């Protein structure tokens, strides 16, 4: 039973690290304007298809 609890702990720690890295990456990308995401244009494009 101890091995199962240890595995869950490492899974939670790994997920938290990945979330923190994602937040840092997105913050840096937004601050320097290096994002390739253009959501309003994509929404307008897909809404005109139908």
C-alpha positions as CSV (number, residue, x, y, z in Angstrom):
1,X,0.0,0.0,0.0
2,X,2.9,2.3,0.7
3,X,4.1,2.1,-2.9
4,X,0.7,3.2,-4.3
5,X,0.7,6.3,-2.0
6,X,4.3,7.1,-3.1
7,X,3.3,6.8,-6.8
8,X,0.3,9.2,-6.3
9,X,2.6,11.7,-4.5
10,X,5.1,11.7,-7.4
11,X,2.3,12.0,-9.9
12,X,0.9,15.1,-8.1
13,X,4.3,16.7,-7.8
14,X,5.0,16.1,-11.5
15,X,1.6,17.6,-12.5
16,X,2.2,20.7,-10.3
17,X,5.7,21.2,-11.8
18,X,4.2,21.0,-15.3
19,X,1.5,23.5,-14.5
20,X,4.0,25.9,-13.1
21,X,6.2,25.6,-16.2
22,X,3.2,26.1,-18.5
23,X,2.2,29.3,-16.6
24,X,5.8,30.6,-16.8
25,X,6.1,29.8,-20.5
26,X,2.7,31.4,-21.3
27,X,3.6,34.5,-19.2
28,X,6.9,35.0,-21.0
29,X,5.3,34.4,-24.4
30,X,2.6,36.9,-23.8
31,X,5.0,39.5,-22.4
32,X,7.2,39.4,-25.5
33,X,4.3,39.0,-27.9
34,X,5.5,35.7,-29.3
35,X,2.1,33.9,-29.4
36,X,0.8,32.3,-32.6
37,X,-2.7,32.1,-31.2
38,X,-5.2,34.3,-32.8
39,X,-8.5,33.1,-31.3
40,X,-10.8,35.9,-32.5
41,X,-9.9,35.3,-36.2
42,X,-10.3,31.5,-35.8
43,X,-13.7,31.9,-34.2
44,X,-14.8,34.3,-37.0
45,X,-13.5,31.9,-39.6
46,X,-15.2,28.8,-38.2
47,X,-18.5,30.7,-37.6
48,X,-18.7,31.7,-41.3
49,X,-18.2,28.1,-42.6
50,X,-21.7,27.0,-41.6
